[in-house]
Amino acid sequence: MSQITATLSQRQVDRPLDTDADHTLRGMAELHEGAPAVIVRVCDGPDAACARRLFDLGFVPGARVEKVRRAPFGGPAVYRIADYEIALRPAQALTILVDTEASDLTVEAESARSSAA
Amino acid sequence: MSHEHHGGGGGPVAVAEGTPRIALVGSPNSGKSTLFNALSGLHAKTGNYPGVTVARYEGLVQTPAGPVVVEDLPGAYSLDPISPDEQVVDDVLDPERQIPATPDAVLATVDATTLRRSLGLIAQVLSVGLPTTVVVTFTDELARRHGRLDLVALERALGVPVRGIAAGDPRAVVELRAHLNHTHHWDRPVIPPPTDPDEVSGWVSSVLESADYRVPDIDGRTQKIDGVLLHPVWGTIVFFVTMFLFFQVIFTVAAPVQGLVQSFFDWLAGLVQAYVPIGWLAGLLGQGIIGGVGSVLVFLPQIALLFIVISLLEGTGYMSRAAFLMDRVMAKVGLEGRAFVALLSSLACAIPGIMATRSLPSAKDRLATMLAAPLMTCSARLPVYVMLISLLVPSDVRFGPVGAQGAVMFLLYLGGAFASMGTAWFFSRVTGRRQGQLPFYMEMPPYRMPRLATVVHAVWDACAAFLKKMSTVILSATVVMWLLLSLPMPSAARLDAAGINPADSGAVATYTLEHSAAAAVGKAIEPVFTPLGFDWRINIGVISSLTARETFVSTMGQVAAASDPSNPGDALTTMTVDHGPRAGEPLFTPPVVASLMVFFLFALQCMATMAAMRRETGTWKWPLIAWAYMFTLAWVMGFLTHLVVGAFV
C-alpha cells in the first residue's frame, strides 16, 4: 500500500469527546426522528476499519447529527451529518454514541431556525 | 484527430510515449463521471484493472497543446480503502507501484454542496504529493440553495488550482481542457494538509472559513419528495409501482422493436433462401449466421431501454431511495439494497442485470449478484417454458379462476427468484469469509434532473460493449451448432443406399439429422441425461440451448420437422422413444417435461451471459464456476423432479 494509505490506516478515531459526565449517551440508531444530537464517540471496538470510514464520512466527535427518517421493518435510517444525508444500517449506527442533551444543541437549533426563516 | 480503439483486454489506451496521464479522483455522486464524460466525449475505453472485478475507464482528451489520457478512477470516500474498488484508487496513486501506472497529475472532484465532508478526502489526496487541481462541481446548485463559496479564496487556502464547474456549462469544460496540459505548472501546497483525525477537522473548518463558505440550505424540494417516496406506506407503494412500470417498459416497449429486429432478420434469411442457390451455403448464411446475429441483436432494444431507465433512476437519485427501501430484504441474503436493482433487471435479461452490478460499491457483492442474476427467470426462458407448459398442461385445466398454465409459469418465476436469492446468499457467505463484510452506507443525494449526456453515455457504453463482445461469441457458437446439425452432408450415393429419394426434402432432412454430428453427440451423452428422462433428440436441443436458451425451441422444431416432416406441429406430442427399454412409449411424458423445465430453470444456457460475466470480472474463472455449479444444480434438481413427478403420475 502507498505511504498515505499506511498512515491513514494507523489512525485512531476512537477518542471520546469530553462531555458533561451526567449526560446519558446512546447509540445513534436509537435517536428519534428529527431530534438533533452531538456525536461523542465513534467506537472502533467492533471494526476499526469501519470506524475510520465513518469518521471519513463526517461522523466526527463534536459534529451535529440528526436522524431524518427510517426505512420500514428495522432497515437502515437516513442521517444528516456534515451538511448532507447518508443511510446507515442500525448495526453501524449503534457504534456511534451520541448525546441528545449537549448544551450547544439548543443554541444551534435556535440559530438554525432563525436562518431558515 | 482519431486514435486507435483496441478492443479486448484491460490494457490502457494506446497512445504515444510521454502523453500525460491524469487521474480523476472523487467520492461517488461528486460529478466525477459526468466530468469524465464531458472531457473525453464518446472516446472512453472500458477495461478491467488486472486481477480484480473493477472496471477501468480511460479516455483521450484533446487539449489545445496535444492529447492527454484521463482515467476515471472508482469513486472513493477516502484513501483508507475498505473495498477492492477503493484499493484500486490507492494502487493507482501509489508512486511505488509500476502497475497500474501512476498518473502525472490528479483532478479531484468535490460536490460544492457537501464541501465539509469532501475536504477530508482532498486533504488525503493532497498528501499524496502529485500535482493536483480541485474541481468544484454543482456550483449552480450551491447558488440555488443560497450557499456561497469564493473559489479564488479556496484556491489560496488549499494552495492548489481550483476550478468551478456547473451542470451544462460547456465553457468551464473548455477552460479545464486548456488547463490540463500544464500539469507541471500547477501550484503545490507549501505544507501538505494534515490527515491526523485530531487536526483534520480544524483544517477543514479553517479552509471553509477562509473560502467564505456558506452552507447551502437544506434542499426543500428533496425533503418534500422524500417525505412521500421514503414514507413507510406511500414509499413502499410508489416503489412497487415504479418497479412494475420498470418491468413493463423493459417488456412491452421493447417488444415491438424486438419484433421489428426479428422480422428484419427473418426477411434477410428469406432473401438468402430465395437467392443463394447452393443449399449448404444458404443454410449456413440463413440459419447459421443471420439467425445467430439476429438472436443476439434482438436483445439490443431491451438493453438500450434498460440502461435508459436505469440511468434515469440513477440520475434523479431515486435509485438510492429504492435501494434504501429494499436493503432490509436484501440483507437477509447477505447483499445490500443496491443489488436489488441488478436482480430486477435480470428478469428481462441477465446481461443487463450483470452490467447493472456496476452500481454496487463492493466487489464481493458484485460477484454474488452476478452469479445470482442468471437464475432469475429471464425473457429467453419464456419461449421454452411456453412450449413445455403446453406439452404438460392442457390449456383448459383451471383451478377456480386461475388457469393451470399460468399457475405453472408463476411457480417457475417464483422458483427462479428463490434459487437466485439462495445463490446470492451462498456466494456472499463464501466470498464474504475471505474478504470480510463491508459496512453498508449510502449517500442520499438531492433529487436532480438527469443529464441527457449521462444517459446517452450509459446507453452507448452498454450497447457498444454488448455488440462488440456478444456478437462474436454468439455468432461462432451458432455457426458451430449449425455445422453440427447439418454435417456430414449425406451424399447422393448414401441416400440411395438408405433408400431415400433425394427430391424428398423431408426425408433427406430426417436422414441428415439422424446421422449428423449433433445426433452422434446427443446419443453419446445419453447416459448423462437418461436419469432425467431425456433421449438423444432432447439432448440435441439441450446442447444447442447451451449457446442461447431460445434455440431449444427452434432446434426441437427442426428435430420435429425432420422426424415427422408431414406433420411437424404435432410431432413433439406424438414423438416416441426410438430405442432402449422405453422404446415405443411417448417421449414427452409429464416427468420428462417437468424435469426439462426445472433443468432450464437452473442451467446457465447462455453464452452471452457468460461473455458478460467474463467482461465484468475480467477472467473466465467466474463464468466457468457459474456454469459448472448451475449445471450441477440443474441436473440434480431435474433428476429429483423426474423422480417425484414420476412417482405421482
Contacts between the chains, C-beta under 8 A, distances in Angstrom:
chain1	res1	chain2	res2	distance
A	1	B	90	6.0
A	1	B	94	7.0
A	2	B	79	7.8
A	2	B	90	5.6
A	2	B	91	7.9
A	2	B	93	6.2
A	2	B	94	3.5
A	2	B	95	7.4
A	2	B	96	6.7
A	2	B	97	7.8
A	2	B	128	7.2
A	3	B	94	7.9
A	3	B	96	8.0
A	4	B	79	5.6
A	4	B	93	7.7
A	4	B	124	6.2
A	4	B	127	5.0
A	4	B	128	5.4
A	4	B	195	7.2
A	5	B	79	5.6
A	5	B	80	6.3
A	5	B	81	6.8
A	5	B	90	4.8
A	5	B	94	7.6
A	7	B	127	7.7
A	7	B	195	6.3
A	8	B	78	7.1
A	8	B	79	5.9
A	8	B	80	3.8
A	8	B	124	6.5
A	8	B	195	6.1
A	9	B	80	5.7
A	11	B	80	7.3
A	11	B	195	7.7
A	11	B	196	7.1
A	11	B	197	5.3
A	12	B	197	6.9
A	13	B	197	5.0
A	15	B	197	7.2
A	15	B	198	7.3
A	47	B	439	7.1
A	49	B	80	7.6
A	49	B	82	5.3
A	50	B	82	7.3
A	50	B	439	4.4
A	52	B	78	7.6
A	52	B	80	5.5
A	53	B	77	7.0
A	53	B	78	6.5
A	53	B	80	7.2
A	53	B	82	5.5
A	53	B	439	6.4
A	53	B	441	7.5
A	54	B	439	7.5
A	54	B	441	7.7
A	55	B	197	6.1
A	56	B	77	5.5
A	56	B	78	3.9
A	56	B	80	6.6
A	56	B	120	5.7
A	56	B	121	7.3
A	57	B	77	6.0
A	57	B	117	6.7
A	57	B	441	6.3
A	58	B	116	7.0
A	58	B	117	4.4
A	58	B	120	7.7
A	60	B	197	7.7
A	60	B	201	5.4
A	62	B	201	7.4
A	68	B	226	7.9
A	69	B	226	7.0
A	69	B	230	5.5
A	70	B	232	7.8
A	71	B	230	7.4
A	71	B	232	7.9
A	71	B	324	5.5
A	71	B	325	5.8
A	71	B	327	6.4
A	71	B	328	6.3
A	72	B	232	4.2
A	72	B	235	7.9
A	72	B	236	6.5
A	72	B	325	7.4
A	72	B	328	7.4
A	73	B	328	5.0
A	74	B	328	6.5
A	75	B	324	7.4
A	75	B	325	7.4
A	75	B	327	5.1
A	75	B	328	3.5
A	75	B	331	7.7
A	76	B	324	6.1
A	76	B	327	5.2
A	76	B	328	7.6
A	76	B	337	7.7
A	76	B	440	6.8
A	76	B	442	7.6
A	78	B	226	7.9
A	78	B	230	7.3
A	78	B	324	7.2
A	78	B	444	5.5
A	80	B	218	7.8
A	81	B	117	7.8
A	82	B	114	7.2
A	82	B	116	4.5
A	82	B	117	4.3
A	83	B	113	7.2
A	83	B	114	6.1
A	83	B	115	7.6
A	83	B	116	5.2
A	83	B	117	7.3
A	83	B	215	5.1
A	83	B	216	7.3
A	84	B	113	7.2
A	84	B	114	4.3
A	84	B	117	6.1
A	84	B	443	6.8
A	84	B	444	7.9
A	85	B	443	7.3
A	85	B	444	4.1
A	86	B	441	5.8
A	86	B	442	6.8
A	86	B	443	5.2
A	86	B	444	6.4
A	87	B	320	7.5
A	87	B	324	5.2
A	87	B	327	7.6
A	87	B	440	7.9
A	87	B	441	6.8
A	87	B	442	4.6
A	87	B	443	7.8
A	87	B	444	6.0
A	88	B	439	7.9
A	88	B	440	7.1
A	88	B	441	5.4
A	89	B	327	7.1
A	89	B	331	7.3
A	89	B	439	7.6
A	89	B	440	4.8
A	91	B	439	8.0
A	92	B	439	4.9
A	92	B	440	6.9
A	92	B	441	6.9
A	116	B	217	7.3
A	116	B	218	7.9
